Amino acid sequence: MQKAYKKYFAVFVLPTLLAFTVFFIIPFIMGIVLSFCKFTTVTNARFVGFSNYIRAFSNADFINALGFTTKFTIVSVITINIIAFAIAYGLTRGIKGTNFFRTTFFMPNLIGGIVLGYIWQLMINAVLANFDVTITSDAKYGFWGLVILMNWQLIGYMMIIYIAAIQNIPGELIEAAKIDGATKTQTMFKVIIPMAMPSITICLFLSLTNAFKLFDQNLALTAGAPSRKTAGLALDIYTTFYNRNGWEGVGQAKAVVFFIIVGIVSMLQLYITRKREVEE
């Protein structure tokens, strides 16, 4: 079998490697190079050094998008994981209809972001109409609308991971805690949460990266906003590319900065996960 694997290794790997190189590696390298150029198309790129990055960080919309994304990510990560863990804990207590509730909570994760954005825009505007405002009237409405949408979409997904973690906690540990006189609160914080910590780490970083990379929901939910105060980083990069002539290089510089931020978050997740595995 080993000889057969070695014989046909190139046959199966090379096409995939070639496609990955052509459609990802080469465009990625070109994107980094273009972030240092002024261009309208790839063929007329002209090197301008770090001026695109200077313009990007001097752009008020980009700074606002960075701040908006940071605040939105912090609030979303906290609310998503607390609510998802609470639901997962409740659905592992043996209540009736557990499978139905699990399916119901998970279903929003299967709906596309654009569809979710427009659906929630209609629902939120229907409520705000009672106060003669819309979701685009003020940045705070867009912010909390996005938080609600993100929670509704991701809570079910994180819940499934937490359920798996809680179900894998040995029942003997919980029984031992009860015998030792631990209250439900003590059992939660001294036994259940520490034992579920690997899953908590995974869910924290999954919700963190999803919130930071938010685009289609942001585009659909706050479409038509008179200002760009509700634009996240991904949406700001998109509008820089397609709505502002002569800013293509700046948009590319913003995209590289965005990649670096997401890359740092991903590497941090990998480091913490591996460190925890070594400690265990």
Buried (B, 14 or more C-beta within 10 A) or exposed (E): EEEEEEEEEEEEEEEEEEEEEEEEEEEEEEBBEBBBBBBEEEEEBEEBEEBBBEBBBEBEBBEBBBEBBBEBBEBBBEBBBEBBBEBBBEBBEEEEEBEEBBEEBBEBBEEEBBEBBBBBBEBBBEEBEEEEEBBBBBBEBBBBBBBBBBBBBBBBBBBBBBBEBBEEBEEEBBEEBEEEEBEEEEBBEBBBBEBBEBBBBBBBBBBBBBBBBBBBBBBBBBEEBEEBBBBBBBBBBBBBBEEEEEBBBBBBBBBBBBBEBBEEBEEEBEEBBEEEEEEE
